[in-house]
Amino acid sequence: MRRPTLRVKFYAAAVLMAFAGSLAVAQKGMTEEELDKAMKRAQPAMGAANKAIQASNAEEAARQLAIVKGVIVDTQEFWVVHKKEDAIKANKETIAKIDEIEKLLTGPSPNPTAAQAALKELGASCRTCHEVYRVRDADNNWVLKPGSIGG
């Protein structure tokens, strides 16, 4: 019987950690401040994933994408609670794009070129939600756009 490679074990551990965090957040609900804090984990991970893909380091790229995916999963409940169907749809599409990139990176024949192109599509998916729900504050940080969720 063939044993899992170190890459597979590392990737599985990263995914498990990401989902464990999402379960904790989903159980208690998420405030606007917690949403902003969670989203701040995504940007550096996206940048690191991009660099890792450019360096043909599929293992590191997959690890960073697991962080991004965890953030997106963590924030799903926020959009459900606020009944923002467009954000829920964008959230699901973003997860699907991450899954696609993960397959391109971790399959039997990793394809960094295709993964790089897919990462650009992922960025476009993120922008879709940012255009409606996010804005830069005075310090140039992304925050929830005032009034975008009502109340």
Backbone as CSV, one residue per row, in Angstrom:
resi,resn,N_x,N_y,N_z,CA_x,CA_y,CA_z,C_x,C_y,C_z
1,MET,0.843,-1.175,0.000,0.000,0.000,0.000,0.895,1.248,0.000
2,ARG,0.531,2.191,-0.816,1.320,3.409,-0.964,0.999,4.389,0.156
3,ARG,2.036,4.967,0.766,1.858,5.924,1.868,1.723,7.332,1.298
4,PRO,0.909,8.176,1.964,0.771,9.560,1.487,2.114,10.288,1.537
5,THR,2.335,11.136,0.553,3.564,11.919,0.523,3.499,13.026,1.558
6,LEU,4.639,13.600,1.836,4.707,14.715,2.775,3.824,15.864,2.283
7,ARG,3.814,16.095,0.989,3.005,17.172,0.407,1.526,16.954,0.720
8,VAL,1.055,15.729,0.539,-0.349,15.425,0.785,-0.671,15.602,2.271
9,LYS,0.208,15.125,3.140,-0.014,15.261,4.582,-0.043,16.734,4.993
10,PHE,0.889,17.523,4.462,0.978,18.938,4.792,-0.274,19.676,4.318
11,TYR,-0.694,19.389,3.099,-1.875,20.021,2.531,-3.112,19.653,3.353
12,ALA,-3.246,18.389,3.707,-4.399,17.939,4.480,-4.440,18.642,5.842
13,ALA,-3.285,18.790,6.478,-3.230,19.469,7.772,-3.648,20.928,7.634
14,ALA,-3.204,21.601,6.590,-3.559,23.012,6.384,-5.063,23.161,6.172
15,VAL,-5.645,22.267,5.390,-7.086,22.329,5.134,-7.861,22.068,6.425
16,LEU,-7.440,21.096,7.197,-8.117,20.804,8.466,-8.068,21.993,9.417
17,MET,-6.922,22.671,9.491,-6.807,23.841,10.358,-7.743,24.949,9.883
18,ALA,-7.827,25.142,8.580,-8.694,26.187,8.039,-10.154,25.902,8.369
19,PHE,-10.577,24.650,8.205,-11.969,24.310,8.485,-12.269,24.321,9.977
20,ALA,-11.317,23.972,10.806,-11.529,24.024,12.255,-11.827,25.451,12.682
21,GLY,-11.099,26.403,12.135,-11.350,27.814,12.435,-12.716,28.253,11.971
22,SER,-13.148,27.756,10.821,-14.449,28.154,10.301,-15.579,27.617,11.165
23,LEU,-15.418,26.439,11.717,-16.456,25.892,12.587,-16.617,26.731,13.844
24,ALA,-15.523,27.163,14.416,-15.590,27.980,15.633,-16.302,29.291,15.364
25,VAL,-16.025,29.923,14.238,-16.656,31.197,13.898,-18.135,31.004,13.598
26,ALA,-18.466,29.948,12.846,-19.862,29.711,12.470,-20.742,29.469,13.693
27,GLN,-20.204,28.869,14.722,-20.992,28.557,15.894,-21.390,29.807,16.667
28,LYS,-20.576,30.844,16.675,-20.901,32.009,17.484,-21.393,33.189,16.668
29,GLY,-21.357,33.119,15.348,-21.724,34.245,14.523,-20.551,35.185,14.373
30,MET,-20.638,36.083,13.440,-19.511,36.965,13.150,-19.988,38.406,13.114
31,THR,-19.267,39.265,13.796,-19.562,40.695,13.779,-18.856,41.327,12.571
32,GLU,-19.183,42.589,12.317,-18.513,43.324,11.240,-17.015,43.420,11.508
33,GLU,-16.652,43.643,12.760,-15.232,43.742,13.111,-14.519,42.416,12.895
34,GLU,-15.188,41.327,13.248,-14.600,40.001,13.034,-14.470,39.687,11.545
35,LEU,-15.438,40.156,10.749,-15.347,39.984,9.297,-14.098,40.683,8.779
36,ASP,-13.914,41.939,9.192,-12.731,42.690,8.743,-11.443,41.997,9.176
37,LYS,-11.415,41.521,10.396,-10.219,40.842,10.907,-9.945,39.559,10.109
38,ALA,-10.993,38.798,9.829,-10.826,37.566,9.048,-10.324,37.880,7.641
39,MET,-10.914,38.884,7.021,-10.536,39.220,5.652,-9.087,39.695,5.559
40,LYS,-8.582,40.279,6.623,-7.187,40.751,6.622,-6.187,39.589,6.559
41,ARG,-6.628,38.377,6.861,-5.761,37.203,6.719,-5.658,36.765,5.257
42,ALA,-6.654,37.121,4.447,-6.698,36.647,3.065,-5.675,37.345,2.168
43,GLN,-5.547,38.651,2.288,-4.683,39.394,1.375,-3.224,38.937,1.421
44,PRO,-2.605,38.817,2.594,-1.212,38.351,2.592,-1.084,36.904,2.097
45,ALA,-2.090,36.089,2.375,-2.040,34.704,1.903,-2.162,34.644,0.375
46,MET,-2.985,35.509,-0.199,-3.095,35.561,-1.671,-1.761,35.959,-2.276
47,GLY,-1.118,36.968,-1.705,0.181,37.401,-2.205,1.222,36.299,-2.097
48,ALA,1.218,35.602,-0.968,2.172,34.506,-0.771,1.882,33.348,-1.718
49,ALA,0.611,33.070,-1.973,0.252,32.013,-2.924,0.748,32.375,-4.317
50,ASN,0.582,33.624,-4.699,1.049,34.083,-6.001,2.561,33.894,-6.139
51,LYS,3.299,34.317,-5.124,4.759,34.158,-5.160,5.153,32.692,-5.211
52,ALA,4.462,31.863,-4.449,4.779,30.433,-4.428,4.510,29.790,-5.788
53,ILE,3.420,30.177,-6.423,3.117,29.622,-7.750,4.180,30.065,-8.745
54,GLN,4.568,31.345,-8.691,5.608,31.836,-9.595,6.926,31.100,-9.382
55,ALA,7.184,30.659,-8.161,8.412,29.933,-7.842,8.245,28.422,-8.033
56,SER,7.093,28.010,-8.568,6.773,26.590,-8.764,6.818,25.804,-7.456
57,ASN,6.437,26.441,-6.365,6.377,25.799,-5.059,4.910,25.470,-4.768
58,ALA,4.451,24.363,-5.346,3.049,23.981,-5.239,2.626,23.744,-3.795
59,GLU,3.496,23.181,-3.010,3.174,22.880,-1.615,2.873,24.159,-0.831
60,GLU,3.730,25.168,-0.973,3.514,26.432,-0.268,2.289,27.157,-0.818
61,ALA,2.105,27.119,-2.125,0.924,27.761,-2.713,-0.351,27.130,-2.170
62,ALA,-0.375,25.801,-2.095,-1.552,25.104,-1.563,-1.784,25.480,-0.100
63,ARG,-0.723,25.612,0.664,-0.850,26.001,2.072,-1.456,27.394,2.194
64,GLN,-0.987,28.327,1.384,-1.507,29.690,1.425,-2.955,29.753,0.942
65,LEU,-3.276,28.981,-0.082,-4.656,28.958,-0.574,-5.597,28.350,0.459
66,ALA,-5.102,27.420,1.264,-5.922,26.861,2.344,-6.282,27.950,3.348
67,ILE,-5.374,28.889,3.574,-5.667,30.018,4.466,-6.759,30.887,3.862
68,VAL,-6.622,31.199,2.567,-7.636,32.020,1.888,-8.988,31.314,1.932
69,LYS,-8.979,30.028,1.625,-10.227,29.260,1.629,-10.848,29.259,3.019
70,GLY,-10.023,29.113,4.050,-10.537,29.151,5.411,-11.218,30.470,5.725
71,VAL,-10.633,31.563,5.265,-11.236,32.886,5.477,-12.591,32.961,4.776
72,ILE,-12.638,32.503,3.544,-13.893,32.575,2.784,-14.966,31.707,3.443
73,VAL,-14.575,30.521,3.869,-15.517,29.648,4.578,-15.962,30.309,5.885
74,ASP,-15.010,30.902,6.608,-15.323,31.588,7.872,-16.373,32.676,7.682
75,THR,-16.330,33.361,6.555,-17.208,34.517,6.357,-18.559,34.170,5.746
76,GLN,-18.763,32.938,5.333,-20.032,32.555,4.706,-21.234,32.895,5.577
77,GLU,-21.174,32.522,6.830,-22.310,32.716,7.730,-22.662,34.202,7.880
78,PHE,-21.659,35.074,7.851,-21.913,36.512,7.942,-22.866,36.949,6.836
79,TRP,-22.601,36.497,5.608,-23.430,36.899,4.470,-24.802,36.237,4.519
80,VAL,-24.871,35.023,5.032,-26.160,34.341,5.178,-27.024,35.088,6.189
81,VAL,-26.439,35.420,7.334,-27.176,36.138,8.381,-27.710,37.469,7.858
82,HIS,-26.910,38.145,7.033,-27.313,39.456,6.496,-28.083,39.354,5.186
83,LYS,-28.391,38.119,4.781,-29.228,37.853,3.598,-28.721,38.560,2.343
84,LYS,-27.421,38.458,2.106,-26.800,39.071,0.934,-26.514,37.973,-0.090
85,GLU,-27.529,37.696,-0.908,-27.446,36.592,-1.870,-26.278,36.741,-2.843
86,ASP,-26.005,37.973,-3.269,-24.887,38.172,-4.195,-23.556,37.834,-3.536
87,ALA,-23.412,38.180,-2.267,-22.175,37.863,-1.548,-22.072,36.361,-1.283
88,ILE,-23.200,35.730,-0.992,-23.214,34.272,-0.793,-22.785,33.578,-2.078
89,LYS,-23.315,34.048,-3.205,-22.950,33.470,-4.505,-21.468,33.692,-4.787
90,ALA,-20.979,34.902,-4.571,-19.558,35.206,-4.801,-18.677,34.360,-3.890
91,ASN,-19.114,34.157,-2.662,-18.384,33.344,-1.704,-18.239,31.921,-2.228
92,LYS,-19.334,31.334,-2.697,-19.307,29.965,-3.224,-18.444,29.874,-4.480
93,GLU,-18.544,30.870,-5.350,-17.730,30.874,-6.574,-16.244,30.990,-6.237
94,THR,-15.935,31.764,-5.224,-14.541,31.926,-4.803,-13.990,30.602,-4.285
95,ILE,-14.766,29.908,-3.499,-14.335,28.599,-2.998,-14.125,27.630,-4.160
96,ALA,-15.018,27.652,-5.138,-14.875,26.769,-6.307,-13.590,27.088,-7.073
97,LYS,-13.257,28.366,-7.190,-12.026,28.754,-7.888,-10.793,28.297,-7.101
98,ILE,-10.852,28.394,-5.789,-9.735,27.910,-4.971,-9.585,26.403,-5.143
99,ASP,-10.698,25.685,-5.137,-10.655,24.233,-5.350,-9.994,23.895,-6.694
100,GLU,-10.329,24.668,-7.721,-9.747,24.460,-9.050,-8.225,24.652,-9.014
101,ILE,-7.782,25.708,-8.355,-6.343,25.976,-8.266,-5.649,24.867,-7.478
102,GLU,-6.276,24.442,-6.388,-5.690,23.358,-5.588,-5.481,22.104,-6.431
103,LYS,-6.448,21.793,-7.288,-6.315,20.621,-8.169,-5.155,20.805,-9.148
104,LEU,-5.009,22.024,-9.648,-3.911,22.293,-10.582,-2.549,22.194,-9.898
105,LEU,-2.521,22.432,-8.600,-1.254,22.408,-7.861,-0.916,21.050,-7.273
106,THR,-1.928,20.266,-6.930,-1.679,19.044,-6.170,-1.940,17.764,-6.941
107,GLY,-2.361,17.862,-8.175,-2.619,16.659,-8.962,-1.327,15.938,-9.301
108,PRO,-1.441,14.840,-10.039,-0.254,14.059,-10.391,0.750,14.846,-11.248
109,SER,0.259,15.813,-11.995,1.132,16.657,-12.826,0.819,18.124,-12.533
110,PRO,1.389,18.692,-11.475,1.096,20.095,-11.155,1.346,21.008,-12.358
111,ASN,0.460,21.985,-12.527,0.539,22.891,-13.668,0.576,24.330,-13.164
112,PRO,1.777,24.836,-12.822,1.871,26.188,-12.271,1.390,27.273,-13.234
113,THR,1.551,27.071,-14.529,1.101,28.074,-15.503,-0.414,28.215,-15.457
114,ALA,-1.112,27.082,-15.477,-2.573,27.117,-15.401,-3.021,27.627,-14.029
115,ALA,-2.277,27.270,-12.985,-2.619,27.742,-11.639,-2.482,29.257,-11.550
116,GLN,-1.471,29.817,-12.188,-1.272,31.270,-12.182,-2.441,31.972,-12.860
117,ALA,-2.883,31.442,-13.995,-4.033,32.019,-14.697,-5.292,31.906,-13.837
118,ALA,-5.472,30.765,-13.187,-6.638,30.564,-12.330,-6.591,31.484,-11.113
119,LEU,-5.392,31.775,-10.621,-5.250,32.683,-9.485,-5.711,34.096,-9.872
120,LYS,-5.458,34.496,-11.098,-5.939,35.807,-11.564,-7.465,35.832,-11.585
121,GLU,-8.077,34.720,-11.992,-9.543,34.624,-11.977,-10.063,34.685,-10.540
122,LEU,-9.319,34.070,-9.632,-9.694,34.123,-8.220,-9.680,35.567,-7.729
123,GLY,-8.658,36.316,-8.102,-8.582,37.727,-7.733,-9.772,38.509,-8.253
124,ALA,-10.201,38.198,-9.468,-11.374,38.864,-10.037,-12.632,38.515,-9.245
125,SER,-12.711,37.283,-8.790,-13.846,36.848,-7.976,-13.878,37.622,-6.656
126,CYS,-12.718,37.811,-6.059,-12.630,38.582,-4.810,-13.073,40.033,-5.051
127,ARG,-12.633,40.607,-6.170,-12.979,42.003,-6.487,-14.488,42.185,-6.640
128,THR,-15.176,41.164,-7.144,-16.623,41.252,-7.324,-17.305,41.620,-6.015
129,CYS,-16.911,40.947,-4.943,-17.505,41.230,-3.640,-16.971,42.554,-3.075
130,HIS,-15.683,42.803,-3.256,-15.085,44.041,-2.736,-15.745,45.270,-3.337
131,GLU,-16.109,45.212,-4.605,-16.711,46.375,-5.254,-18.033,46.769,-4.607
132,VAL,-18.733,45.792,-4.058,-20.036,46.064,-3.456,-19.937,46.270,-1.945
133,TYR,-19.109,45.481,-1.276,-19.146,45.425,0.187,-17.908,45.941,0.916
134,ARG,-16.857,46.267,0.210,-15.633,46.682,0.878,-15.217,48.061,0.376
135,VAL,-14.475,48.776,1.199,-13.964,50.097,0.843,-12.666,50.304,1.623
136,ARG,-11.817,51.165,1.118,-10.572,51.487,1.832,-10.858,52.565,2.871
137,ASP,-10.298,52.394,4.067,-10.455,53.412,5.106,-9.344,54.453,4.972
138,ALA,-9.268,55.365,5.923,-8.284,56.447,5.881,-6.844,55.928,5.888
139,ASP,-6.637,54.725,6.449,-5.301,54.120,6.482,-5.055,53.168,5.312
140,ASN,-5.967,53.196,4.321,-5.875,52.369,3.119,-6.092,50.876,3.396
141,ASN,-6.769,50.555,4.493,-7.120,49.181,4.807,-8.526,48.892,4.283
142,TRP,-8.746,47.653,3.837,-10.079,47.260,3.416,-10.963,47.072,4.644
143,VAL,-12.163,47.656,4.604,-13.155,47.501,5.666,-14.523,47.327,5.016
144,LEU,-15.487,46.898,5.817,-16.843,46.770,5.326,-17.379,48.151,4.961
145,LYS,-17.936,48.271,3.787,-18.467,49.556,3.312,-19.655,49.968,4.203
146,PRO,-19.609,51.147,4.784,-20.712,51.602,5.632,-22.045,51.549,4.886
147,GLY,-23.048,50.998,5.550,-24.389,50.913,4.977,-24.584,49.774,3.996
148,SER,-23.552,49.000,3.717,-23.678,47.965,2.695,-24.482,46.742,3.142
149,ILE,-24.624,46.560,4.453,-25.414,45.425,4.921,-26.703,45.869,5.616
150,GLY,-26.971,47.154,5.587,-28.184,47.664,6.216,-27.998,47.824,7.720
151,GLY,-29.038,48.289,8.348,-29.043,48.427,9.805,-28.151,49.431,10.285
